């Protein structure tokens, strides 16, 4: 004898379901052992239920049916168009009905895609791109003639990029481990904040990348490269880790100095010396382009250090991070950042105009005028009440950062 069992943790619906019950009774009394008839009746019954019951009630509907000598369980799934048949005595709880021909197997690549997507977000790709571009750009400043473009140059650049990117992942990963609660407010899409990564997973990732970075720096044998990695490790750890006397990100000025030291000084000088002294074996000499790059990126690093906190003001206030944005307000810090960048572009235009090389003068002057104009025009669309608008503008600042590293090799 067929039976209908409805089990739901939700209260009974206030609307009548007489029509649905009648349709299901008809369904129970008309079973002939045919899978086709069974499916047709179920579809008809479900359409009646959809009209009478809300979605929450529908999800709880389970129908148990005995057919012949086989004990089968049929479950109505409102969100699926295929019919599935689950054998209660089977080792596998759910099987496709071979008669439907509509079963779609799970994509075996999806777990891999999900894992790659989570790691992509964990690595903070805008910082990865910035690190790689900066090393390539600064390495080009050590090139004096066309013969310097050799396999030795490519090897030296790749060694620096790989080691620096692994250290970059350690730094941004440690920051996420230290800011899980804050990121649940400010950046809930990050893997640790969203729960995709456990704390143990995060610790394993950052530890592994730190070890691999130091190992590569040691194996390469370049002291400028190794010291760049070591100083970045120390400052990145002191910036984020929550132990007494550290977690320098709580202090606005110290936090800005950490970012400036890494992005402006270490990247420009240490990686330039890696190419100049270790790869090419030349004596230490700081040229005009290197000095310009260090000075300009000092301004830019301060801007990034200040601007990154503008979209995150809510979480920073809640958890006691006394950033400049929390102290001075979003709008005031925003215009300080814009003023610093425009000043840096004016200086860059003057430096480019003073070049004795015509092609260098044209590229640097036109390039920086274009970037300065683009920045000023973009400020007209900012909405201080929208976190999305502020975050988008912050990503635009990083694009200007990338563009600057494309122009720096043309400074002569």
C-alpha positions as CSV (number, residue, x, y, z in Angstrom):
1,X,0.0,0.0,0.0
2,X,1.5,3.3,-1.1
3,X,1.9,6.0,1.6
4,X,2.7,9.7,1.6
5,X,4.8,11.1,4.4
6,X,5.4,14.8,4.8
7,X,8.0,15.8,7.4
8,X,8.8,19.4,7.9
9,X,10.4,21.4,10.8
10,X,8.3,24.4,9.7
11,X,4.7,25.1,10.8
12,X,1.9,24.0,8.6
13,X,1.1,26.5,5.8
14,X,-2.0,28.7,6.4
15,X,-3.3,28.1,2.9
16,X,-5.3,25.0,1.8
17,X,-3.5,22.1,0.2
18,X,-6.5,20.0,-0.5
19,X,-5.9,20.0,-4.2
20,X,-2.4,18.9,-3.7
21,X,-3.4,16.1,-1.4
22,X,-6.1,14.9,-3.7
23,X,-3.7,14.9,-6.6
24,X,-1.2,12.9,-4.6
25,X,-3.9,10.4,-3.5
26,X,-4.8,9.9,-7.1
27,X,-1.1,9.3,-7.8
28,X,-0.9,6.7,-5.0
29,X,-3.9,4.8,-6.2
30,X,-2.8,4.7,-9.8
31,X,0.6,3.1,-9.5
32,X,1.0,0.3,-12.0
33,X,4.6,-0.5,-11.7
34,X,5.5,1.5,-14.7
35,X,8.3,4.0,-14.2
36,X,6.9,6.2,-16.9
37,X,3.5,6.5,-15.3
38,X,5.2,7.1,-12.0
39,X,7.2,10.0,-13.3
40,X,4.2,11.5,-15.1
41,X,2.1,11.4,-12.0
42,X,4.8,12.8,-9.8
43,X,5.3,15.7,-12.2
44,X,1.6,16.4,-12.2
45,X,1.5,16.2,-8.4
46,X,4.4,18.5,-8.0
47,X,2.9,21.2,-10.3
48,X,-0.2,21.3,-8.0
49,X,2.0,21.5,-4.9
50,X,4.0,24.4,-6.5
51,X,0.8,26.4,-6.9
52,X,-0.4,25.7,-3.3
53,X,2.8,25.7,-1.2
54,X,5.6,28.2,-0.8
55,X,9.2,27.2,-1.6
56,X,10.2,26.6,2.1
57,X,7.3,24.1,2.5
58,X,8.1,22.4,-0.8
59,X,11.7,21.7,0.2
60,X,10.5,19.6,3.1
61,X,8.3,17.3,1.1
62,X,9.4,13.7,1.0
63,X,7.4,10.8,-0.5
64,X,8.0,7.2,0.3
65,X,6.7,4.7,-2.2
66,X,6.7,0.8,-2.2
67,X,6.7,-0.6,-5.7
68,X,6.4,-4.4,-6.1
69,X,8.9,-6.2,-4.0
70,X,11.4,-3.3,-4.1
71,X,11.5,-0.7,-1.3
72,X,12.2,2.6,-3.1
73,X,12.2,6.1,-1.8
74,X,11.3,9.0,-4.1
75,X,12.1,12.6,-3.2
76,X,10.6,15.6,-4.8
77,X,13.3,18.3,-5.4
78,X,11.7,21.6,-6.4
79,X,14.8,23.0,-7.9
80,X,15.6,20.1,-10.3
81,X,14.1,19.2,-13.6
82,X,15.4,15.6,-13.6
83,X,13.9,12.7,-11.7
84,X,16.2,10.8,-9.3
85,X,15.5,7.5,-7.6
86,X,17.3,6.5,-4.4
87,X,17.4,3.0,-3.2
88,X,17.2,2.9,0.6
89,X,19.1,-0.4,0.7
90,X,21.8,0.8,-1.6
91,X,25.3,1.7,-0.6
92,X,24.9,4.9,-2.6
93,X,22.1,7.1,-1.4
94,X,21.1,8.6,-4.7
95,X,21.2,7.2,-8.2
96,X,20.0,8.5,-11.6
97,X,16.8,7.0,-13.0
98,X,18.1,5.3,-16.1
99,X,14.8,5.9,-17.8
100,X,15.1,9.7,-17.8
101,X,18.4,10.0,-19.6
102,X,18.8,13.5,-18.1
103,X,21.3,12.9,-15.4
104,X,24.3,15.3,-15.5
105,X,27.4,14.1,-13.6
106,X,29.3,16.5,-11.4
107,X,32.1,18.4,-13.1
108,X,35.3,16.7,-11.8
109,X,37.2,20.0,-12.5
110,X,35.0,22.1,-10.2
111,X,36.9,21.3,-7.0
112,X,40.2,22.2,-8.7
113,X,38.6,25.4,-10.1
114,X,37.3,26.3,-6.6
115,X,40.6,25.7,-5.0
116,X,42.4,27.9,-7.6
117,X,39.9,30.6,-7.2
118,X,40.3,30.6,-3.4
119,X,44.1,30.7,-3.6
120,X,43.8,33.5,-6.2
121,X,41.8,35.6,-3.7
122,X,44.1,34.7,-0.8
123,X,47.2,35.8,-2.7
124,X,45.7,39.4,-3.3
125,X,46.5,39.5,-7.0
126,X,46.8,43.2,-7.3
127,X,49.8,43.1,-5.0
128,X,51.3,40.1,-6.9
129,X,51.0,42.1,-10.2
130,X,52.5,45.1,-8.6
131,X,55.5,43.2,-7.2
132,X,56.2,41.4,-10.5
133,X,56.0,44.6,-12.6
134,X,58.2,46.6,-10.1
135,X,61.0,44.0,-10.2
136,X,60.9,43.8,-14.0
137,X,60.9,47.6,-14.3
138,X,63.7,48.2,-11.8
139,X,65.8,45.4,-13.4
140,X,65.6,47.2,-16.7
141,X,67.3,50.2,-15.1
142,X,70.5,48.1,-14.7
143,X,70.6,47.5,-18.5
144,X,73.2,49.7,-20.2
145,X,73.2,48.3,-23.7
146,X,71.5,45.7,-25.9
147,X,74.1,43.1,-25.1
148,X,72.8,43.1,-21.5
149,X,69.6,41.4,-22.7
150,X,70.9,37.8,-22.3
151,X,69.9,34.6,-20.7
152,X,71.7,35.8,-17.6
153,X,69.4,38.8,-17.4
154,X,66.3,36.6,-17.8
155,X,67.5,34.1,-15.1
156,X,68.3,36.9,-12.7
157,X,64.9,38.6,-13.1
158,X,63.0,35.3,-12.8
159,X,64.9,34.4,-9.6
160,X,64.0,37.7,-8.1
161,X,60.4,37.6,-9.1
162,X,59.7,34.0,-7.9
163,X,61.4,34.6,-4.5
164,X,59.6,38.0,-4.1
165,X,56.2,36.7,-5.0
166,X,56.5,33.8,-2.5
167,X,57.4,36.4,0.2
168,X,54.5,38.6,-1.0
169,X,52.1,35.7,-0.5
170,X,53.5,35.2,3.0
171,X,53.0,38.8,3.9
172,X,49.4,39.2,2.6
173,X,48.5,35.8,4.0
174,X,49.8,36.6,7.5
175,X,47.8,39.8,7.3
176,X,44.6,37.9,6.6
177,X,45.3,35.4,9.4
178,X,45.7,38.3,11.8
179,X,42.6,40.1,10.5
180,X,40.0,37.4,10.2
181,X,37.4,39.2,12.3
182,X,38.0,42.5,10.6
183,X,37.9,41.0,7.2
184,X,34.5,39.5,8.0
185,X,33.3,43.1,8.0
186,X,35.6,44.7,5.4
187,X,36.5,41.9,3.0
188,X,34.1,38.9,3.5
189,X,35.1,37.5,0.1
190,X,38.6,36.5,1.3
191,X,39.0,32.7,1.9
192,X,39.8,32.9,5.7
193,X,37.0,35.4,6.4
194,X,34.5,33.4,4.4
195,X,35.5,30.1,5.9
196,X,36.8,28.5,2.7
197,X,40.2,28.2,4.4
198,X,40.6,27.1,8.0
199,X,43.2,28.9,10.2
200,X,45.4,25.7,9.9
201,X,45.3,25.9,6.1
202,X,46.2,29.5,6.2
203,X,49.2,28.9,8.6
204,X,50.4,26.0,6.4
205,X,50.3,28.2,3.2
206,X,52.1,31.2,4.7
207,X,54.7,29.1,6.4
208,X,55.4,27.1,3.3
209,X,55.8,30.2,1.1
210,X,58.0,31.9,3.6
211,X,60.3,28.9,3.8
212,X,60.4,28.5,0.0
213,X,61.2,32.2,-0.5
214,X,64.2,32.1,1.9
215,X,65.4,28.8,0.5
216,X,65.4,30.2,-3.1
217,X,67.1,33.4,-1.9
218,X,69.8,31.4,-0.2
219,X,70.3,29.0,-3.2
220,X,70.6,31.9,-5.6
221,X,73.4,33.4,-3.5
222,X,72.5,37.0,-4.1
223,X,72.9,39.0,-0.9
224,X,70.9,42.0,-2.1
225,X,68.0,39.6,-3.0
226,X,68.3,37.7,0.3
227,X,68.3,40.9,2.4
228,X,65.4,42.2,0.4
229,X,63.4,39.1,1.4
230,X,64.6,39.2,5.0
231,X,63.7,42.9,5.6
232,X,60.3,42.4,3.9
233,X,59.7,39.4,6.1
234,X,60.5,41.3,9.3
235,X,58.5,44.4,8.4
236,X,55.5,42.3,7.0
237,X,55.5,40.3,10.2
238,X,55.7,43.3,12.5
239,X,53.0,45.0,10.5
240,X,50.4,42.2,10.9
241,X,51.1,39.8,13.7
242,X,49.1,40.3,16.9
243,X,51.7,40.0,19.7
244,X,52.9,42.6,22.2
245,X,54.9,45.5,20.7
246,X,54.0,44.5,17.2
247,X,50.9,44.7,15.0
248,X,52.2,48.1,13.8
249,X,49.2,48.5,11.5
250,X,47.4,49.8,14.6
251,X,49.5,52.9,14.4
252,X,48.8,55.0,11.3
253,X,52.3,56.5,10.8
254,X,54.2,53.4,11.6
255,X,52.0,51.4,9.2
256,X,52.6,53.9,6.4
257,X,56.4,53.7,7.0
258,X,56.4,49.9,6.7
259,X,54.6,50.0,3.4
260,X,56.9,52.8,2.2
261,X,60.0,50.9,3.2
262,X,59.1,47.8,1.3
263,X,57.4,49.3,-1.8
264,X,59.6,52.4,-2.3
265,X,63.0,51.6,-0.8
266,X,63.6,47.9,-0.8
267,X,62.0,47.1,-4.2
268,X,63.8,49.9,-6.0
269,X,67.3,49.6,-4.4
270,X,67.6,46.0,-3.4
271,X,66.4,44.5,-6.6
272,X,68.4,47.0,-8.7
273,X,71.5,46.0,-6.7
274,X,70.7,42.4,-7.3
275,X,70.9,43.0,-11.1
276,X,73.7,45.5,-11.0
277,X,76.1,43.7,-8.6
278,X,75.1,40.0,-8.6
279,X,73.9,39.4,-12.2
280,X,76.2,41.8,-14.1
281,X,79.0,42.0,-11.6
282,X,79.3,45.8,-11.8
283,X,80.1,48.2,-8.9
284,X,77.4,49.9,-7.0
285,X,76.2,53.0,-8.8
286,X,72.8,54.8,-8.3
287,X,71.8,56.4,-11.6
288,X,69.2,59.2,-12.1
289,X,66.5,56.7,-13.0
290,X,67.0,54.7,-9.8
291,X,66.9,57.9,-7.7
292,X,63.8,59.1,-9.5
293,X,62.1,55.7,-9.1
294,X,62.8,55.6,-5.4
295,X,61.5,59.1,-4.8
296,X,58.4,58.8,-6.9
297,X,57.4,55.5,-5.4
298,X,57.9,56.9,-2.0
299,X,55.0,59.2,-2.8
300,X,53.0,56.4,-4.3
301,X,53.6,54.1,-1.4
302,X,52.3,56.6,1.0
303,X,49.2,57.1,-1.1
304,X,48.6,53.3,-1.2
305,X,49.1,53.1,2.6
306,X,46.6,55.9,3.2
307,X,44.1,54.9,0.5
308,X,43.8,51.3,1.4
309,X,42.1,52.1,4.7
310,X,39.4,54.4,3.1
311,X,37.0,51.6,2.1
312,X,37.7,49.7,5.3
313,X,36.7,52.4,7.8
314,X,33.8,50.4,9.3
315,X,35.8,47.3,10.3
316,X,38.8,49.4,11.5
317,X,36.6,51.5,13.8
318,X,35.0,48.4,15.3
319,X,38.3,46.7,16.0
320,X,40.3,49.7,17.1
321,X,42.6,50.2,14.2
322,X,43.5,53.9,14.4
323,X,44.2,54.6,10.7
324,X,44.4,58.1,9.3
325,X,40.9,57.5,7.7
326,X,39.4,56.7,11.1
327,X,41.1,59.8,12.6
328,X,40.6,62.3,9.8
329,X,37.6,61.0,7.8
330,X,37.3,59.4,4.4
331,X,36.9,62.5,2.3
332,X,39.9,64.4,3.8
333,X,42.3,61.4,3.4
334,X,41.0,60.9,-0.1
335,X,42.0,64.4,-1.2
336,X,45.3,64.2,0.6
337,X,46.1,61.1,-1.5
338,X,45.0,62.9,-4.7
339,X,47.1,65.9,-3.9
340,X,50.2,63.8,-3.2
341,X,49.8,61.9,-6.5
342,X,49.3,65.0,-8.5
343,X,52.4,66.6,-6.9
344,X,54.4,63.4,-7.8
345,X,53.2,63.6,-11.4
346,X,54.3,67.3,-11.7
347,X,57.7,66.4,-10.4
348,X,57.9,63.5,-12.9
349,X,56.9,65.8,-15.8
350,X,59.7,68.2,-14.8
351,X,62.2,65.3,-14.6
352,X,61.2,64.0,-18.0
353,X,61.4,67.5,-19.5
354,X,65.0,67.9,-18.2
355,X,66.2,64.8,-20.0
356,X,68.7,65.3,-22.8
357,X,67.3,62.3,-24.7
358,X,64.4,63.3,-27.0
359,X,62.5,60.0,-27.0
360,X,62.8,59.8,-23.2
361,X,61.5,63.3,-22.8
362,X,58.5,62.7,-25.1
363,X,57.5,59.4,-23.5
364,X,57.8,60.5,-19.8
365,X,56.3,63.9,-20.3
366,X,53.3,62.8,-22.3
367,X,52.8,59.7,-20.2
368,X,52.8,61.5,-16.9
369,X,50.5,64.3,-18.2
370,X,48.1,61.6,-19.4
371,X,48.1,59.8,-16.0
372,X,47.7,63.1,-14.0
373,X,44.7,64.1,-16.2
374,X,43.2,60.6,-16.0
375,X,43.5,60.7,-12.2
376,X,41.9,64.1,-11.8
377,X,39.0,63.2,-14.2
378,X,38.3,60.0,-12.2
379,X,37.9,61.9,-9.0
380,X,34.7,63.4,-10.4
381,X,32.9,60.1,-10.2
382,X,33.7,59.2,-6.6
383,X,30.9,58.5,-4.1
384,X,32.0,58.6,-0.5
385,X,28.8,56.9,0.6
386,X,29.5,53.8,-1.5
387,X,32.1,51.3,-0.4
388,X,32.0,49.8,-3.9
389,X,32.9,53.2,-5.4
390,X,35.8,53.7,-2.9
391,X,37.1,50.1,-3.5
392,X,37.0,50.6,-7.3
393,X,38.9,53.8,-7.0
394,X,41.5,52.1,-4.8
395,X,42.0,49.4,-7.5
396,X,42.3,52.3,-10.0
397,X,45.2,53.7,-7.9
398,X,46.9,50.3,-8.3
399,X,46.5,50.5,-12.0
400,X,48.2,53.9,-12.0
401,X,50.9,52.2,-9.9
402,X,51.4,49.6,-12.7
403,X,51.4,52.3,-15.4
404,X,54.2,54.1,-13.5
405,X,56.4,51.1,-13.6
406,X,55.9,50.9,-17.3
407,X,57.2,54.5,-17.6
408,X,60.1,54.3,-15.2
409,X,62.4,52.4,-17.6
410,X,62.1,55.3,-20.1
411,X,63.6,57.8,-17.6
412,X,67.1,58.7,-18.8
